């Protein structure tokens, strides 16, 4: 390994709106020499374009973008153990790609950056991937993390509500865990990565939902109301949006009773 370690910036870029970048994120972007982008296929080319739009809007000088294909991930596993194994395998193959990019596209002592949707600490694999690469000992680097506005905070802001109610906890969970049962305590729940519309199994529980898709982008969709009344509408809107764009990213908040100001 070279004696001059590379420096990696992991920058939270917000949920999609270029204005969501913090001043710290913009300053970090301006320190980077190259930006690494893992593409997710033709159906999600718009995500790569959004990254470039963010760079064009906030960077004043020339910059270099290096793209690579994100490894395929098995999303069909429902069993918890098999799901965890599939994620570990995907992250390891993703580390292979990122390791190559860092070695081949970033000179020793240079600064490279990964732009992460939302916040790097919330349902993102970049930090785990970098730890995998570091453990291999093939390339010396250090890294820093710049937090970003997550889809969770953006969802609450767009619906003009809070994530928690007074004195109550807030849970953040993937949809596959929500499908196993609604928690019995009095907390509110933020659900991410729900490809199976788990909310449709929770009607009849006097729940209120704040739902959003493509949050922070020009394609943003928002729906809120009593779950029993709007679940079907969300399913229809969601299906139409997926058909139109080829993909969907949505997040929602569930609570047992609406805010006093709701409506």
N, C-alpha and C positions, 0 to 999 in steps of 0.2 A: 504493500500500500504506500501511496505517496505520503510524505511527512506533512504536506499542506492539506488539512482537511477541507472538504467542501462544506458549504453552508446551505442548508435547506430551510426555506420559509414555507410554513403551512398556513395559508391565509384564508380565513373565513370571508366569503364574498357575499353573504346575504342570500336571501331566498330567490333572487332573480332580478330585482330592481337595481340598476346601477347606483341609484342614490342610497341604497342600503349599506354601501361600503363605509366603514368608519374611517376617520382621518388616519388612525394607526394602520389600517389595512392599505390605504393609498400610499402612505409613506413606505410601507414594506414592499409593495409592488414596485415602487420606483427604485428600490435597491437591487432588484433581481435582474440578472442578465438573461435568463431563459425561463420560460414557463412550460411546465410539463402538463400535457393534457391527455387523458385516457379517454378515447372516443368510445361511445356505446352503440355503434352501428348507425345505419342510415336513418332508422326511425327516430333517433335522438340527436340528429345533426343540429337541431335548434338549440340544444344545450351548449354545444361547442360554439355556435354563433353568439349565444349570450355571453359566453366567456370573452370572446373577442370584442364584443360591444363594450364590455366592462373595461377591458384593457384600452381600447381606443378612446374611451371617454375620459379616463383618468391618467393615462400616461402621455407625456409630452414629447418624449424622445423615442428613438427606434427601439424595438424589442423583438425577441425571437421566441417563437412558439414551436415546440416539438411535440408532435402527436404520435400516439401509439394506440393500438386496439386493446380495449379492456378485455381480459379473458372472460370466456363464457362462464356463467354461473348456473348451477343446478338449483332452480327455485321450486322444484316439484316436491321436495321432501317435506313431509308433514310431521313425522316423528321427531321429537325434540333432539335426540341423540344424533340421528342421521342429518338433521338440519345443521346442527353445530359442526358436524364433520364436513359437510358440504361447504360451509362458510370458511372453515380453516383451510380446506383445499383451495378454494377460490382466492383467499388472501395470499396463500403461498405462491400461487401462479401469478398473482398481481405483483407480488414482491419481485419475482423474476423479471417482469417487464420494467418496473421502476428502477431496479438495480442496474439494468442495462442502460436505461436512459441517463441515470446519474453518472455512470462510469464513462459512457461514450459521448454525452452531450454537454457535460459540465466539467470544465478544467479544474484541477486541484486549486483550492483557494477561491474558486468562483462561487457565485450565489445563484441558486435555482429556486423555483417556487412552484408549489402546487396550489391552485385555487380550488377551495372546497366549498361546495354549496352549503349555505347556512352557516353552521358553526362546526369546526373540526372535532369538538368534544361530544357531539350528539349524533349518533347513528351514522358515523363515517368511519371508513377503514384506514385512512391515510396514516394515522399515527401508529396503528398496529403494524401496518406494512413497513413503515420505516424502522420500527423496532426489530422486525424480522430481518431486514437487510443488515442492520447494525450487528445483530447477533452472528451473522455469517462471517463477518470480519474481512470481507472482500474489498470494501471501500470505506475510507475514513470520512466521516461527516458529523457535523453537529446540526441541530435544528431548533427553531423557535416557532411558537404557535401564536397566531394573531386571531383572537376570537371574532366571530361574526354574528350577525342577526340571523337567528334560526327561523325556520318556517313556523316553529311553535310560537315564538314571540310575534312574528309577523301576522300569524293567524289571529291572535288575540287583539292585536292593534287594528286589523282590518274589520273585525267584528265589534270593536269598541267595547271590549270586555276585559276582565282580568282572568288569569289562569287559575287562580284559587279564590275561594271565598273565605271570609274572616274565620280564623282559627281552624281551618280545614287543610289537610294535606293535598298535594297534587301528585299524581302518578303519570309517568310517561312510559308507554309500552308499545311494542309492535302489535299489529293486528292479530297475528297468529296466537299470541298469548291471551288477548282479550277473548278469543273464540273459546278458550278453555273455561271461561266464567268471569262474571263481573265481580270485582272485589266487594266484600261485605261491609267495608268501613264507609265512612261518610265523605271520602275524598272525591275530588274531580279527576278525570282521566283524559290525558292527551294520547291520541292513538296515531301512530305513524306506520308506514309500510304495510298498509292493510289491503292486500291484493284480493281478498276474498269477501270484502264488504261485511265484516263481522258485526257491524252495527245493526244489520238487518235481523239478527237473531236476538236483539235486546229490546224489541218493542214490548209494550205492556208493562214497562218498569217506571213509568213517569219520569223519563229522562228528557233532557234538553240537549240538542246538538248544535255545535258551531262548526261547520264544514267548509273547507276551502281547497281548491286545486290550482296548480300553477301559480301559487301565491307570489305576488311581486312581479309578475310578468304581464305583458299585454293580454294574455289569454286567461287571466285570473277569473275564477268562478267562486262565488260565495253563496252558501245557503245556511239558514239557521231557523230554528223553531223546535217545537215539541217533536221528539223522534218519531212518535207514532204517526204524526201528520206529514213529515217531510222525508221519511226514509225511502219511500218509493220514488219521490222526485229526485233525490240524490242519486239513486241507482240509475235512473234514466239519464240524468245529466252526465253522470260519470261514464256510462256506456257510450253516449254520443261523443263525448270529448275524447275518449280513447280511440274511437273509430276515426275521428277527424285528425288527431295528431299522431296516432300510432303508439302512444304511451301516455301515462298519467302519473303525476306525483300529487298526492293529496294528504291532508292532515286534518284531524278534527278533535274537538274538545267535547267530552260528555260530562254532564253534571245532573244530579238528581233533581234539582229545581232551578228555574231560570233566575238570572239576576233580577233584582227589583226593578231595574231600569230597562229590562228587555222589552222588546215589542215595538 
